[in-house]
Amino acid sequence: MIRAPHLKQNLYFQGVQSESVDTYRQGRIDLEKRGYAFQSIVLDGRPGVRKLFCDIPVQMCHFHQKQIATRYLTNNPKLKAGIELKKITATLCKTNEKDFTNTLHCWHRKWSSFLKERSIDPIPGKWFYTHKRLRSVYRSLKINLPYLFTYQKYPELNIPNTTNSLA
């Protein structure tokens, strides 16, 4: 579904079994044929879709980014590193890119050795990262960082920081 948040109106809807980059491509083509021009887009983080809209500002949905963190950390992380990272993620909507980036980098410097810890699976004898879920959250935040504060870089476009324009 492609929605115009300021109009609070769905402009394109396609029933599909599973979302794909092609679904978004077809939606963009259809809407542009009908005379719509994209000024920006807010995405849920689906891989590959950003490339489709590389010619306009792209905002990563804060709600979806927080959900990614929660999926890996749970609502009540046990490890101190996880508790801290959960708190950092919770500040997304209340901070700016510079402060968030600095806080995230400080967290990573503090926990870098911890994140590199490895464990060995005794049966096959292969190693794996002990804190892979923490590593996944950090990686997600790091990869999405250039798209988490787009709405602040283009105030004239009035880009929402979430895909939820129903409210």
BELTA-V529096 format. One record per residue. N is the residue number from 1. OMEGA is omega in whole degrees, -180 to 180 (* if undefined). Layout:
# BELTA-V529096
N,OMEGA
N,OMEGA
This chain:
# BELTA-V529096
1,174
2,-172
3,172
4,-172
5,-177
6,175
7,-175
8,-174
9,174
10,-180
11,-178
12,177
13,180
14,176
15,-180
16,177
17,175
18,180
19,175
20,177
21,179
22,177
23,179
24,179
25,180
26,178
27,179
28,180
29,-179
30,-178
31,179
32,175
33,-180
34,174
35,178
36,176
37,180
38,175
39,179
40,178
41,175
42,-175
43,180
44,177
45,179
46,-178
47,176
48,-176
49,179
50,-179
51,-179
52,-178
53,-176
54,-179
55,180
56,177
57,-179
58,178
59,173
60,-179
61,180
62,179
63,-179
64,177
65,178
66,178
67,177
68,179
69,-179
70,179
71,-179
72,-175
73,-172
74,179
75,-178
76,179
77,-178
78,-178
79,-179
80,179
81,179
82,178
83,179
84,-179
85,177
86,178
87,178
88,179
89,-180
90,-179
91,-175
92,-175
93,-173
94,-173
95,176
96,-174
97,-177
98,-179
99,180
100,-180
101,179
102,-180
103,179
104,179
105,177
106,178
107,-178
108,177
109,-179
110,-172
111,-175
112,180
113,179
114,-179
115,180
116,-179
117,-180
118,174
119,179
120,174
121,-173
122,-175
123,178
124,180
125,-179
126,180
127,174
128,178
129,-177
130,-175
131,-175
132,180
133,175
134,179
135,-180
136,179
137,180
138,180
139,179
140,179
141,-179
142,-180
143,-177
144,-177
145,180
146,-176
147,-177
148,-176
149,178
150,-178
151,178
152,-178
153,-178
154,-176
155,-180
156,179
157,178
158,-178
159,175
160,178
161,179
162,177
163,-179
164,178
165,-178
166,-176
167,*
